[in-house]
Amino acid sequence: MTAGVGIGLVVLILVNALYVAAEFGAVGVRRSRVRRLAEDGHRTAQRLLPHVKDIDALDRYVGASQIGITLSSLGLGAFAQATVTVALTGIVARWLALDFETALAATAAGVLLVLTAAQLIVGELVPKAIALQYPTQTALATFWPMRWSLWLFRPLLALLNGSAALLLRVLGARAHGHRHLHSPEEIDLLIAESRDGGLLEPEEQQRLHRALRLGLKPARDLMVRRDRLTMLSEDASWDEVISTVAASPFSRIPVFRGSPDRIVGTLRVKDLVARYVSEGPAPLRALLRPVVRITEDMPADRIIQLLRERRAHQAVVVDREDRTVGLVTIQDVLGEMMGHEPAARAVEAGA
């Protein structure tokens, strides 16, 4: 195998890496950042901006990069089989004492395996990681090759996009263009830039920051612990129920069966009063409402979603043994967003 063949293989892998970086750079770059650079006179940013601010244009841009990835991959495989495989087949046949056909098949499989690993690492994973970490620099650095590719692949793009849209219509699906993806860190940076630009007050920036990080907070960090809850036994007498309700500021009181470890429902003070006015004293079991149970590792954003789906105000938090460890309410989650400490929210448990 000559040096020219090796250079050709390296070039094809690097071309694949270029198109992968261009695709992820274009999707991950912040349009506001590109627009700011364009306004500051950055020539490449001025040319790149029309391709990332419009969904259809971005779709064509990504389509061109995908065509480039496909063609470079096919070219790499064909070139390697025509050069490396042919050059090594005779050597493999002599070393392993194989006939030509067997040696050719074994060599082709080995070359394909090695090139696939090299292309996956150098041509896919590395440029993808760089593009996701430095999307702006990557999008700008790969723009000019992509501009030429857009011109070169224009007929093929129109054919492929039209065929894909037709197939989607036949399948009853709708085509969705590529949209920009931002990590929580990038969104947090946007919030900070908005504050620095005078668009957000510091308090608003802090609330948005907490809301962004809400999904990282598990129920165990938001709940009011079981030993701080006001609860009733399911077997409590009417007088005990009335005295507990009268002494409590809460409008919803958890009810347990046998042990506080096992909460079986919730008593709404409103239901208690309405039942007493219409029918007089009633067994506590007849007034219970179902309770939502969640695990202590459920994130806050999922808690809100679940409570909305169940039309519930609060949820009992249980451990792995299904024992009650606390109770979390919508006020607890909103309090976290507003910056309230758990101690301040404790008085809202069951409210």
Order of alpha helices (4+ residues) and beta strands (2+ residues): alpha-alpha-alpha-alpha-alpha-alpha-alpha-alpha-alpha-alpha-alpha-alpha-alpha-beta-beta-alpha-beta-beta-alpha-beta-beta-alpha-beta-beta-alpha-alpha
